[in-house]
Amino acid sequence: MKTQQNFKRYEKKYLINEAQYQALRTCLDTYMSVDQYDWSTICNIYYDTPDYRLIRTSIEKPVYKEKMRLRTYGIPVENSPAFIEVKKKFKGIVYKRRMTLPYQQALDWLAQEPDTACDSQIAEEICWFRKFYGNLSPAVVLCYDRLALYGNENKDLRVTFDRSIRWRTDHLDLTDGDTGEYLLPEGFYIMEIKIPGSMPLWMADLLDRLEVYPTSFSKYGRAYQTFACRKPVLWQQGVG
């Protein structure tokens, strides 16, 4: 299967409880199908500056914001596929650029100067991002279990449910596992609806009927705020 490298879409987030999740799953089965992976674990390293410029800007809710992460599906080994992603959001529209490398090679590339081996358009964009911010390094590991669905009539319509979101600011290597402190109480999920255009009427009606409303939620942002409240000096000094 060809991996998508460019994304442009709207993404809406919802914080839901177990009862809402069960009701949504029952109703969505009429319109959507579970993708080939069923529940799977997603592991991420978020990169930031020593003073956490990227996430501090993001949580101020500007019109434009961006971030960079390294993602794998499951706990990686040296040669596992890994995705270097730059994600940007402008006026509610999400743009994502992604390049694929073996995990260890991706780590090594991100540790080098940003002029190294920028041999594609997407690589050039990621290199520019790294040069603009300068001195980007691993800031936090975020892992969660995800169920993804796609529309039966419109494959670009995606719904994801994330549970057991966990984070850590030590052992910033995904080969060290997917453990961490939980971000939400047990029984809560982050649901995301991802679509290139307007939401289908049936979905809008379903959300209204189940009293499921959009929320502003950033996994990295919530982890940053949690840790900053405990150890503000460490965050300010760039010690993770």
trRosetta pair geometry for C-beta under 8 A, 3 or more apart (Angstrom, degrees):
i j d omega theta_ij theta_ji phi_ij phi_ji
3 83 7.8 -147 173 -96 142 119
3 98 7.6 -104 145 110 110 128
3 100 5.9 79 79 -51 155 146
4 7 6.6 77 137 -67 123 87
4 98 7.4 66 107 49 64 133
5 97 7.1 11 160 -158 77 57
5 98 5.1 -142 -146 67 53 84
5 99 7.0 42 -143 -85 108 47
5 100 7.8 -98 -99 -15 97 98
5 122 5.9 -93 170 -67 120 157
6 96 7.2 157 -157 83 35 65
6 97 6.3 -2 -106 -106 69 62
6 98 7.5 -151 -62 25 33 83
6 122 7.6 -135 -69 -89 88 118
7 94 6.8 -16 119 114 110 95
7 95 6.8 160 88 -155 69 34
7 96 4.0 12 48 46 113 104
7 98 7.6 48 -7 -9 103 113
8 93 6.6 8 -171 173 81 110
8 94 7.4 173 -145 87 36 55
8 95 5.4 3 -103 -105 77 74
8 96 8.0 -159 -64 22 42 68
8 196 6.8 54 97 -129 75 89
9 93 7.3 164 87 -157 16 73
9 94 5.8 -23 68 60 67 97
9 156 7.5 -165 -105 173 129 104
9 194 5.3 55 127 -178 142 85
9 195 6.0 162 -167 82 109 19
9 196 4.9 -73 -110 -87 84 50
10 92 6.2 2 -126 150 93 94
10 93 6.2 -57 -82 -108 65 59
10 94 7.0 126 -123 11 18 91
10 194 7.3 173 86 -146 51 45
10 195 5.7 -19 58 66 95 73
10 196 7.3 110 11 -157 80 10
10 197 7.6 5 8 158 118 2
11 94 4.8 19 1 -10 116 144
11 192 5.7 -10 -168 -170 97 111
11 193 7.2 159 -152 79 46 49
11 194 5.0 -4 -103 -101 81 81
12 192 6.9 153 77 -155 45 57
12 193 4.7 -7 56 54 99 99
12 199 7.7 -14 6 -74 147 128
12 214 5.2 -77 -169 -112 104 115
13 190 6.1 -21 -161 -171 104 98
13 191 7.1 144 -158 80 51 51
13 192 5.3 -22 -98 -98 69 78
13 214 6.6 86 67 -156 52 76
13 215 5.8 -76 106 68 92 73
13 216 7.2 93 64 -121 122 21
13 217 5.0 -136 134 43 145 99
14 190 7.3 144 72 -162 47 50
14 191 4.4 -19 62 63 101 101
14 192 7.6 -178 20 -77 75 33
14 193 7.5 43 -7 -11 112 98
14 207 7.6 -132 -93 -137 155 118
14 212 5.3 33 -167 172 146 102
14 213 6.9 149 -128 79 98 28
14 214 6.0 -77 -82 -108 78 39
14 215 6.0 107 -126 14 34 94
15 184 7.9 -171 -145 -123 108 142
15 188 6.5 -3 -173 -173 89 113
15 189 7.7 160 -154 82 46 47
15 190 6.2 -26 -98 -103 62 65
15 191 7.9 -170 -77 21 14 78
15 215 4.8 -16 0 32 99 158
15 217 6.0 123 -58 -52 105 151
16 20 4.0 -122 -168 93 108 131
16 21 5.5 137 118 -57 122 76
16 24 7.1 -4 -178 -11 167 142
16 188 7.1 155 82 -155 40 65
16 189 5.2 -21 65 63 90 94
16 190 7.9 145 21 -106 78 18
16 191 5.4 25 4 -7 125 118
16 212 5.9 -8 -95 -127 114 110
17 20 5.2 94 53 14 67 103
17 21 7.0 -122 105 -8 34 93
17 187 6.0 12 -161 142 77 96
17 188 5.9 -41 -106 -101 55 68
17 189 7.8 154 -111 19 8 82
18 21 5.5 -55 -148 34 31 115
18 22 6.4 29 157 -18 66 104
18 187 4.3 -56 -38 -161 113 92
18 188 7.7 -74 -40 -69 69 35
18 189 7.9 113 -83 -12 46 104
19 22 6.0 -53 -149 35 30 108
19 23 6.4 26 154 -15 63 109
20 23 5.7 -58 -146 40 32 110
20 24 6.1 33 156 -20 67 109
20 210 5.9 115 -139 163 87 119
20 211 7.9 -103 -106 75 118 76
20 212 5.8 130 -165 -85 131 107
21 24 5.8 -58 -146 38 28 110
21 25 6.3 28 157 -21 65 107
21 161 6.5 92 -137 -142 110 141
21 189 5.2 90 -84 13 129 143
21 191 7.6 -178 -103 -60 82 119
22 25 5.9 -53 -146 34 29 111
22 26 6.6 30 156 -19 62 105
23 26 5.9 -55 -152 33 31 111
23 27 6.5 19 156 -9 65 110
23 210 5.4 162 112 -123 135 128
24 27 6.0 -64 -147 43 30 104
24 28 5.7 26 161 -20 70 114
24 191 7.1 -45 139 -104 172 157
24 206 7.4 100 -124 154 74 120
24 210 6.5 134 -69 149 82 178
24 212 7.1 51 -76 -53 123 159
25 28 5.9 -55 -134 39 26 109
25 29 6.7 43 160 -38 59 97
26 29 6.3 -48 -166 9 27 115
27 30 6.5 -46 180 14 47 110
27 31 8.0 2 144 12 69 105
27 206 5.4 156 137 -141 147 127
27 210 7.7 -135 8 -47 152 134
28 31 6.0 -78 -158 52 51 92
28 32 4.8 -26 170 38 94 118
28 149 6.2 59 152 132 133 171
28 159 6.6 -102 -142 61 148 158
28 206 7.7 109 -70 171 72 164
29 32 7.1 -75 -101 61 20 71
31 151 6.5 -33 152 -137 89 76
31 152 6.0 -143 179 15 41 107
31 153 7.6 -53 -163 9 81 99
31 200 7.7 -172 -171 86 149 158
31 202 6.4 163 -80 107 152 141
31 203 7.6 -139 97 -68 164 88
32 149 4.2 61 148 160 130 122
32 150 6.3 164 -156 80 93 25
32 151 5.5 -57 -102 -100 84 39
32 152 6.2 -145 -100 -25 27 82
32 157 7.4 -114 -100 108 109 110
32 159 6.3 -18 -143 26 172 120
33 149 6.4 161 79 -154 28 82
33 150 6.2 -24 60 60 80 76
33 152 6.0 97 -19 -79 99 83
34 38 5.9 35 157 -103 132 59
34 147 6.7 -51 -133 -173 105 96
34 148 7.3 106 -157 81 61 51
34 149 5.6 -50 -94 -98 45 78
35 38 7.8 -145 76 -46 61 30
35 148 4.6 -10 15 92 126 102
35 149 6.7 -157 -21 -102 80 24
35 150 5.9 76 -72 -10 94 106
37 40 4.3 -24 153 -35 124 135
37 73 7.5 -81 -135 -174 157 136
37 148 7.0 40 56 36 106 110
38 147 6.9 -30 176 -123 47 85
39 145 5.5 12 -176 176 104 107
39 146 7.1 157 -149 78 57 33
39 147 5.2 -35 -89 -76 69 87
40 73 5.9 2 151 -170 132 101
40 74 6.8 -68 -175 -54 97 86
40 145 7.2 170 86 -152 23 65
40 146 6.0 -28 64 61 73 84
41 73 7.3 128 80 -173 57 53
41 74 5.4 89 67 -97 98 49
41 75 7.3 1 99 -30 136 70
41 143 6.3 10 -178 -176 101 105
41 144 7.3 176 -147 93 64 27
41 145 5.5 -38 -94 -97 67 67
41 146 7.6 133 -113 15 19 80
41 178 5.6 -31 175 -117 138 170
42 71 6.6 -16 -173 -161 96 106
42 72 7.7 163 -157 85 52 43
42 73 6.1 -31 -105 -112 65 61
42 143 6.7 175 88 -148 51 58
42 144 5.9 -11 56 61 93 73
42 145 7.8 156 14 -105 76 18
42 146 5.2 25 -9 -3 118 128
42 162 7.9 -62 38 -119 124 108
43 71 7.0 147 82 -154 52 55
43 72 5.0 -13 63 62 103 88
43 73 7.7 177 21 -96 81 13
43 74 7.0 -49 -2 94 114 12
43 75 6.4 88 -35 -91 155 47
43 76 7.1 -136 67 -14 138 91
43 141 7.1 -14 -169 -169 88 99
43 142 7.8 158 -156 87 44 46
43 143 4.7 -8 -107 -103 70 99
43 174 4.6 111 139 -141 136 121
43 178 5.5 -109 -91 -102 111 99
44 69 4.8 -7 -167 179 110 131
44 70 6.8 147 -156 75 57 48
44 71 5.0 -17 -100 -99 82 77
44 72 8.0 -177 -76 23 41 60
44 141 6.9 154 84 -157 54 52
44 142 4.7 -14 63 63 107 88
44 143 7.0 180 22 -76 69 50
45 69 6.3 159 79 -160 47 73
45 70 4.5 0 51 51 102 100
45 138 4.9 -47 -177 -126 119 105
45 139 8.0 130 177 39 74 57
45 140 7.6 165 -152 84 52 39
45 141 5.7 -28 -98 -99 67 71
45 172 6.1 92 -133 -178 115 87
45 173 7.9 2 -81 -106 137 26
45 174 6.4 -109 -39 -45 104 100
46 55 7.6 65 147 -64 140 119
46 67 6.6 -29 -149 176 104 120
46 68 7.4 124 -158 85 59 52
46 69 4.9 -35 -99 -100 59 96
46 138 7.5 100 72 -152 42 58
46 139 5.3 -53 96 58 87 102
46 140 5.1 1 46 57 109 86
46 141 7.9 -170 13 -85 76 22
46 142 6.5 38 -20 2 110 114
46 220 4.9 99 -79 -111 170 134
47 54 7.8 64 101 17 62 157
47 68 4.7 -32 54 90 112 103
47 69 6.6 -174 6 -93 80 38
47 70 7.3 72 -33 -13 106 91
47 110 7.0 -131 -83 -173 148 132
47 136 4.4 51 159 169 118 110
47 137 6.4 169 -146 82 87 11
47 138 6.1 -54 -98 -88 68 37
47 139 6.3 124 -143 -2 19 96
48 52 5.1 19 153 -121 142 54
48 53 6.8 168 -173 41 90 63
48 54 4.8 -131 -123 34 88 113
48 55 5.9 -34 -108 -8 143 101
48 136 6.5 167 85 -142 4 80
48 137 7.4 -45 62 59 51 57
48 139 4.0 20 26 -44 110 148
48 140 8.0 30 2 4 124 88
49 52 6.5 -133 67 -42 75 13
49 53 4.3 21 36 13 133 106
49 54 6.6 138 3 -13 88 87
49 133 5.7 -130 -63 170 109 105
49 134 7.1 43 -114 79 108 70
49 135 6.0 67 -137 88 76 94
49 136 6.3 -54 -75 -94 55 61
49 238 7.6 -76 130 -113 60 124
50 135 6.2 -27 -19 131 99 127
50 137 7.5 37 -70 30 69 115
50 237 7.9 -54 167 152 99 40
50 238 3.2 -4 -177 -121 77 159
51 56 7.6 -38 133 -1 81 144
51 236 7.1 5 -138 -161 80 45
51 238 5.8 -58 -65 -65 41 106
52 55 5.2 -47 -180 48 96 103
52 56 5.3 102 116 -27 90 102
52 139 6.7 114 -104 -141 86 144
52 224 6.6 140 -168 -140 141 128
52 235 6.0 -24 -4 -176 149 90
52 238 7.0 -172 -25 -102 80 72
53 56 5.9 -64 -140 41 24 110
53 57 6.1 24 163 -18 64 110
53 133 6.8 -176 73 -149 132 105
54 57 6.1 -63 -155 36 23 108
54 58 6.3 24 152 -23 62 111
54 66 7.1 -80 -144 90 103 65
54 67 5.3 113 167 -109 128 74
54 68 7.4 -97 -124 17 164 80
54 133 7.0 3 -60 -131 104 149
55 58 5.3 -50 -143 33 37 118
55 59 6.4 30 162 -16 68 104
55 67 7.3 55 -76 -107 68 118
55 139 7.4 -160 -14 124 132 159
55 218 7.8 168 -145 132 89 142
55 220 5.6 -121 -111 135 121 110
55 221 6.0 178 -165 -93 97 62
55 224 4.7 163 144 -59 144 162
56 59 6.5 -58 -147 36 27 102
56 60 7.1 32 152 -23 58 105
56 224 7.7 -141 -66 162 60 150
57 60 5.9 -61 -163 27 35 115
57 62 6.3 -27 172 -3 87 132
57 65 6.0 170 122 -125 99 98
58 61 8.0 40 163 -66 42 35
58 62 7.7 -86 -114 21 28 95
58 65 4.6 110 -110 -173 70 142
58 67 6.5 12 -72 -58 143 114
58 218 6.2 119 139 -119 126 171
58 220 7.6 38 78 88 157 113
58 221 5.9 -126 106 -79 115 113
59 218 6.7 -125 -86 42 81 142
59 221 4.6 144 -81 -144 104 117
59 224 7.1 -137 -36 78 141 132
59 225 6.9 144 -129 -58 159 111
61 216 7.0 -16 -98 -157 120 153
62 65 5.3 130 57 -58 100 94
63 90 6.7 33 145 -149 78 64
63 91 6.1 7 -171 -65 91 69
64 88 7.2 -7 -166 -174 86 98
64 89 7.1 170 -146 88 43 56
64 90 4.8 6 -106 -104 85 86
64 91 7.9 -13 -72 -23 71 66
65 88 7.3 174 92 -151 41 57
65 89 5.4 -4 58 54 83 98
66 86 6.6 6 -176 -180 112 89
66 87 6.6 168 -151 89 63 49
66 88 4.2 -16 -100 -102 99 78
66 89 7.3 -178 -78 18 52 65
66 129 7.3 -126 142 -137 139 120
67 86 7.6 176 88 -150 38 52
67 87 5.5 -11 59 59 83 95
67 220 6.9 151 -149 46 157 160
68 84 7.4 0 -171 -176 98 82
68 85 6.9 169 -150 89 54 53
68 86 5.1 -20 -99 -100 85 71
68 87 7.6 172 -86 18 35 72
68 126 7.4 112 -128 -145 124 90
68 129 6.2 141 -69 135 130 137
68 130 7.5 63 -82 -76 174 78
68 136 6.6 15 63 -171 139 154
69 84 7.9 180 93 -149 40 45
69 85 5.4 -11 61 60 81 99
69 87 7.4 0 15 2 103 114
70 82 5.9 7 -178 173 96 118
70 83 7.2 155 -158 78 49 47
70 84 5.6 -20 -103 -99 75 66
70 85 7.6 165 -92 18 26 77
70 106 5.8 140 -141 139 122 128
70 107 7.2 75 -160 -80 169 66
70 110 6.6 -87 -64 -32 130 160
70 174 7.7 -131 109 -22 107 130
71 82 6.8 156 77 -164 43 68
71 83 4.6 -22 62 62 96 101
71 85 6.0 15 1 0 117 124
72 75 7.5 62 104 -144 131 12
72 76 4.2 -80 -158 -50 167 117
72 80 5.7 51 -147 122 129 128
72 81 7.1 146 -131 91 81 58
72 82 5.0 -41 -79 -107 92 80
72 83 7.4 164 -77 16 42 78
72 103 6.0 10 -84 -99 135 116
72 174 5.6 135 28 140 130 163
73 81 7.5 5 27 77 98 101
74 80 7.4 -131 81 -153 97 145
75 174 6.4 -175 -143 157 59 86
75 175 6.8 97 176 -126 91 36
75 177 5.9 -18 -115 -120 136 39
75 178 5.7 -115 -71 -32 98 98
76 80 3.5 -144 -145 54 91 145
76 82 6.3 8 -102 -73 160 105
76 103 4.1 136 154 -81 148 159
76 174 5.2 52 25 105 103 121
76 175 6.0 -71 78 -76 76 75
77 80 5.2 117 45 -29 60 103
77 103 7.0 148 87 38 30 141
77 175 6.8 82 -111 -115 38 108
78 102 6.8 20 143 160 61 116
78 103 6.2 -153 -166 66 21 103
78 104 4.3 -7 -153 -21 76 130
78 175 7.9 21 -60 -86 56 140
79 102 4.7 -43 -142 -146 50 125
79 103 7.0 -15 31 24 2 90
79 104 7.3 -29 -63 15 42 104
80 102 6.9 112 58 -155 33 68
80 103 4.6 28 61 -25 86 123
81 100 5.9 -17 -163 -164 99 110
81 102 7.0 -62 -96 -103 35 45
81 103 7.5 53 91 -46 10 79
82 100 7.1 148 76 -152 42 59
82 101 5.9 -31 66 73 93 70
82 102 6.7 47 15 159 99 18
82 103 4.1 113 -37 -97 130 61
82 106 4.3 -114 91 10 131 155
82 107 7.9 12 96 -32 171 76
83 98 5.1 -10 -171 -165 110 111
83 99 7.2 151 -154 74 59 36
83 100 5.7 -26 -99 -97 70 70
83 106 7.9 -9 14 -118 8 156
84 98 7.0 152 77 -153 48 55
84 99 5.1 -13 57 59 100 90
84 100 7.9 -164 19 -77 74 23
84 101 6.8 21 -11 16 108 109
84 106 5.6 -173 -49 -153 104 113
84 109 7.5 -82 -54 88 153 126
84 110 6.8 179 -113 -68 128 114
84 126 6.0 57 129 -140 122 157
85 96 6.0 -12 -165 -168 107 104
85 97 7.0 156 -151 81 56 49
85 98 4.7 -12 -100 -101 84 84
86 96 7.1 164 85 -152 50 54
86 97 4.9 0 55 55 96 100
86 125 6.5 -139 45 128 148 103
86 126 5.5 -169 -27 -103 124 77
86 129 5.1 -165 -115 -46 144 170
87 94 6.6 -14 -170 -167 96 101
87 95 7.4 157 -157 84 48 50
87 96 4.8 -9 -107 -105 76 90
88 94 7.3 150 82 -157 46 52
88 95 4.6 -15 65 63 98 98
88 96 7.4 -178 24 -78 65 44
89 92 7.3 5 -177 -115 97 7
89 93 7.0 165 -152 80 60 39
89 94 5.1 -23 -98 -99 84 68
89 95 7.5 -179 -80 20 34 71
90 93 5.8 -24 68 60 71 89
90 95 7.1 5 14 1 102 113
94 194 7.9 -61 50 -133 138 98
97 122 4.9 178 -179 -142 109 94
97 125 5.2 -35 139 92 174 142
97 126 6.6 -150 108 -57 123 89
98 122 7.0 -33 67 -169 28 144
99 120 7.0 147 -113 67 124 132
99 122 4.9 162 -65 115 101 124
99 123 5.7 72 -87 -73 160 74
99 126 6.4 -89 6 -14 127 149
101 105 4.6 -122 163 95 115 108
101 106 4.1 151 76 -67 117 86
101 109 6.4 56 68 5 178 143
102 105 4.5 73 65 16 88 113
102 106 6.8 -161 86 -14 39 88
103 106 5.7 -59 -150 32 27 111
103 107 6.6 26 155 -17 64 104
103 174 7.1 -109 -156 63 131 122
103 175 7.6 125 137 -55 145 100
104 107 5.6 -49 -150 35 36 113
104 108 6.3 35 153 -18 66 105
105 108 5.7 -54 -146 38 33 111
105 109 6.2 35 154 -22 66 106
106 109 5.7 -53 -145 35 30 112
106 110 6.4 24 158 -14 64 108
107 110 6.0 -63 -150 40 27 106
107 111 6.4 23 154 -19 64 111
107 173 7.6 27 -116 -128 147 90
108 111 5.7 -62 -149 37 31 111
108 112 6.7 33 154 -26 65 105
109 112 5.9 -55 -153 26 32 112
109 116 6.6 -160 -148 97 72 118
109 117 6.7 -83 -129 65 110 124
110 130 7.8 -159 -142 -105 70 142
110 136 7.6 -78 -176 100 97 107
112 116 4.3 -14 122 14 134 158
113 116 5.5 116 69 -27 72 101
114 118 7.5 39 160 -58 66 124
114 126 8.0 -148 -152 123 103 70
114 127 4.5 139 167 -154 93 72
114 128 7.8 168 154 -45 133 15
114 130 3.7 177 -102 93 135 122
114 131 4.7 -145 80 -55 147 81
115 118 6.6 -79 -160 -3 38 118
115 127 6.5 91 -94 -165 32 129
115 131 7.6 63 -55 -76 75 124
117 123 7.1 -80 125 -178 69 146
118 123 4.4 177 -149 130 60 103
118 124 4.9 99 166 -86 117 56
118 126 7.6 -167 -123 65 101 84
118 127 4.1 -36 -95 -29 137 152
119 123 5.8 19 41 60 48 156
120 123 4.4 93 50 8 80 106
120 124 6.9 -139 92 -9 41 85
121 124 5.6 -53 -151 32 31 114
121 125 6.7 30 151 -19 63 103
122 125 5.6 -51 -151 33 36 112
122 126 6.5 32 152 -15 67 105
123 126 5.7 -56 -148 40 33 109
123 127 6.1 37 152 -22 66 106
124 127 5.6 -53 -146 37 30 114
124 128 6.4 34 154 -22 64 103
125 128 5.7 -50 -149 33 31 112
125 129 6.5 36 150 -21 62 104
126 129 5.5 -49 -150 33 35 116
126 130 6.5 34 152 -18 65 104
127 130 5.8 -56 -149 37 32 109
127 131 6.2 29 155 -17 67 107
128 131 5.8 -57 -146 39 31 109
128 132 6.2 35 155 -26 66 106
129 132 5.8 -55 -149 31 27 113
129 133 6.7 3 163 1 63 108
130 133 6.6 -69 -147 47 27 94
130 134 7.6 98 160 -74 56 25
130 136 5.6 -104 -135 22 80 130
131 134 6.8 22 -170 -70 32 68
133 136 5.5 58 97 -59 121 107
138 141 7.6 12 -176 -58 116 77
138 172 3.9 139 129 159 140 136
138 173 7.9 -53 -103 -64 176 52
138 240 7.8 -136 115 76 73 148
139 169 7.3 -37 162 -131 54 89
139 172 7.7 127 42 -126 11 141
139 220 8.0 63 92 -155 121 115
139 240 5.6 176 -157 -75 55 162
140 167 5.7 0 176 -168 115 109
140 168 7.1 159 -159 79 72 35
140 169 5.4 -40 -106 -94 77 73
140 172 7.5 -96 -115 -114 9 106
140 220 6.2 149 65 -134 136 85
140 223 5.5 128 -173 119 158 145
140 224 7.3 -116 -32 -66 152 75
140 240 6.7 -125 -68 -163 68 138
141 167 6.6 160 85 -151 58 56
141 168 5.1 -7 55 57 105 85
141 169 7.8 -170 19 -81 76 26
141 171 7.1 -45 1 96 148 77
141 172 5.8 -171 -41 -126 102 58
141 174 6.7 163 -134 -86 121 68
141 180 6.4 -161 93 -72 100 140
142 165 7.0 -8 -169 -170 95 91
142 166 7.5 162 -151 85 50 43
142 167 5.0 -12 -100 -100 72 90
142 180 7.6 -100 -116 64 37 169
142 219 5.2 104 -162 136 150 126
142 220 6.3 -97 -38 -76 149 73
142 223 6.6 -129 -87 -30 109 153
143 165 7.7 164 87 -151 43 47
143 166 5.4 -17 64 63 88 91
143 167 7.7 172 22 -80 65 44
143 178 3.9 -178 176 -159 167 92
143 179 7.8 20 46 -1 142 12
143 180 6.3 141 33 14 101 125
144 162 4.5 30 140 -169 143 105
144 163 6.7 149 -174 65 97 29
144 164 6.0 153 -144 83 66 66
144 165 4.3 -13 -93 -100 120 66
144 166 7.0 160 -79 17 64 65
144 219 7.4 -106 -29 -123 138 150
145 162 7.1 141 74 -154 46 55
145 163 5.3 -31 68 66 100 82
145 164 5.0 37 12 49 108 115
146 160 5.5 -15 -164 -169 108 111
146 161 6.8 151 -153 77 55 50
146 162 5.2 -20 -96 -96 81 73
147 160 6.8 157 81 -155 49 58
147 161 4.6 -2 54 53 99 102
148 158 6.5 -20 -166 -166 98 103
148 159 7.4 155 -156 84 50 47
148 160 4.8 -17 -102 -102 74 87
149 158 7.0 149 80 -158 53 53
149 159 4.7 -9 59 60 105 94
149 160 7.5 -174 21 -77 68 41
150 155 5.3 16 167 -150 126 61
150 157 6.6 122 -164 80 57 64
150 158 5.6 -23 -101 -100 71 70
150 159 8.0 -172 -76 22 28 69
151 154 4.1 5 92 65 147 70
151 155 6.1 -133 62 -78 82 21
151 156 7.3 -20 32 55 120 45
151 157 3.4 52 -28 60 129 117
151 158 7.7 -91 -14 -60 83 36
151 200 7.8 133 -119 -25 138 142
154 157 4.4 71 95 -7 106 109
154 195 7.8 43 123 -135 134 102
154 200 7.7 177 25 -58 138 123
156 195 6.5 95 124 -140 89 59
156 196 5.3 -15 151 -8 140 110
157 193 7.9 -21 -166 -167 81 85
157 194 7.6 150 -160 83 36 60
157 195 5.1 9 -113 -102 69 102
157 200 7.0 3 -113 -18 152 117
158 192 7.8 1 112 107 94 93
158 193 7.5 154 86 -159 56 41
158 194 4.2 -12 64 61 104 106
158 195 7.2 -173 28 -66 65 60
159 191 6.7 -8 -172 -171 94 98
159 192 7.1 168 -152 85 47 52
159 193 5.5 -12 -103 -104 80 66
159 194 7.5 -173 -77 21 33 75
160 191 7.0 165 85 -152 50 50
160 192 4.8 0 53 52 96 98
160 194 7.3 28 -1 -4 102 115
161 189 4.9 -13 -167 -177 93 137
161 190 7.5 150 -157 77 45 46
161 191 5.4 -16 -100 -99 70 77
162 165 6.0 51 144 -69 111 104
162 189 6.3 143 68 -164 46 75
162 190 4.5 -13 56 58 106 96
162 191 7.8 -170 19 -75 72 31
162 192 7.5 36 -8 -6 107 104
162 219 7.9 -67 127 -74 157 132
163 188 7.6 158 -126 90 80 44
163 189 5.0 -42 -78 -103 87 85
164 182 6.8 -73 -153 -121 54 104
165 182 6.8 98 74 -157 58 62
165 183 4.1 -42 100 36 108 122
165 184 5.9 61 40 9 109 100
165 190 7.0 40 -46 1 139 121
165 219 5.8 -131 -166 -131 138 115
166 178 7.0 102 66 154 124 74
166 179 6.6 -75 136 -179 149 31
166 180 3.5 142 151 69 97 95
166 181 6.1 155 -154 69 80 27
166 182 5.4 -43 -94 -90 81 49
166 183 6.7 -157 -91 -15 26 85
167 180 4.7 178 62 156 13 142
167 181 5.9 -38 62 59 70 81
167 183 5.9 65 -4 -63 112 106
167 219 7.4 168 -68 166 124 94
167 223 4.1 -114 157 -114 172 134
168 171 6.2 -1 120 55 139 95
168 172 7.9 -154 103 -79 92 62
168 179 7.1 42 -36 103 140 68
168 180 3.9 -129 -33 -116 93 101
168 181 6.6 127 -79 6 69 81
169 172 7.4 -9 -172 -70 37 104
169 223 7.9 158 -57 162 97 115
169 227 6.2 79 -31 -117 144 159
169 240 4.0 -125 -177 176 109 88
170 240 7.5 -175 -68 130 51 75
171 176 4.1 -142 175 127 116 165
171 177 7.7 -2 142 43 141 86
172 240 7.3 57 -59 105 135 126
173 176 5.0 95 76 -13 85 105
174 178 7.7 21 -157 -79 79 71
181 226 8.0 -158 106 128 136 148
182 185 7.7 92 128 -98 127 20
182 186 7.6 -12 175 -61 161 68
183 219 6.5 -35 -132 -146 177 79
183 222 5.6 84 -166 109 118 130
183 223 6.3 -64 -105 -72 116 82
183 226 7.5 -141 -130 -22 75 153
184 188 4.3 -109 154 78 130 125
184 190 7.7 175 -28 -38 154 92
185 188 5.6 78 66 -1 74 120
190 217 5.9 -145 -124 106 121 145
190 219 7.4 -108 -3 -67 168 99
191 212 7.5 -12 55 -174 145 135
193 199 6.8 32 143 -112 144 111
193 203 7.1 127 -136 169 145 143
195 198 7.6 -50 119 87 132 16
195 199 6.3 135 47 -93 156 57
199 203 5.3 -113 175 80 100 121
199 204 5.2 114 112 -57 122 97
200 203 4.6 88 66 5 89 104
200 204 7.1 -159 93 -6 46 85
201 204 5.7 -55 -147 37 35 111
201 205 6.2 34 155 -18 68 107
202 205 5.8 -55 -149 38 30 112
202 206 6.3 34 152 -23 64 107
203 206 5.5 -51 -147 34 34 114
203 207 6.4 32 156 -17 66 104
204 207 6.0 -54 -148 37 30 109
204 208 6.4 29 154 -18 63 109
205 208 5.7 -58 -148 38 30 112
205 209 6.2 30 156 -21 66 108
206 209 5.8 -57 -146 36 28 110
206 210 6.3 7 162 -1 65 112
207 210 6.2 -67 -142 49 27 97
207 212 4.5 -95 -151 68 77 100
207 213 7.5 125 166 -77 107 37
208 211 7.5 23 -178 -76 31 40
217 221 7.8 -173 -179 62 38 118
217 222 6.8 1 -163 -42 78 124
218 221 3.1 65 80 12 120 118
218 222 6.3 172 82 -15 61 77
219 222 6.0 -53 -146 34 27 107
219 223 6.5 25 154 -15 62 107
220 223 5.7 -56 -148 38 32 111
220 224 6.2 36 153 -22 66 107
221 224 5.6 -54 -147 35 30 113
221 225 6.3 26 157 -16 65 107
222 225 5.9 -55 -145 39 31 108
222 226 6.3 34 155 -22 64 107
223 226 5.7 -55 -148 35 30 112
223 227 6.3 18 160 -9 65 109
224 227 6.2 -64 -147 43 26 101
224 228 5.8 24 159 -21 66 115
224 235 7.1 102 -164 -132 81 135
225 228 5.7 -54 -135 38 28 112
225 229 6.4 34 161 -25 61 103
226 229 6.2 -59 -159 28 25 110
226 230 7.1 12 151 -9 60 108
227 230 5.8 -64 -156 39 38 107
227 231 6.2 -36 172 43 75 96
227 234 7.6 -80 157 83 104 120
227 235 6.4 134 112 -67 99 116
228 231 7.2 -87 -129 68 23 56
228 232 5.4 52 -178 -104 70 67
228 235 4.4 -16 -106 -11 85 165
229 232 7.2 21 -110 -60 14 90
231 234 4.1 10 139 19 116 121
231 235 6.6 131 100 -17 78 86
232 235 5.8 -58 -152 38 38 109
232 236 6.1 35 155 -19 71 108
233 236 5.7 -58 -147 39 32 110
233 237 6.1 19 158 -9 68 112
234 237 6.0 -65 -143 45 27 101
234 239 4.4 -89 -156 72 82 99
234 240 7.2 128 155 -84 108 32
235 238 7.7 37 -179 -71 29 29
235 239 7.9 -87 -58 52 22 64
235 240 7.9 58 -102 -87 58 73
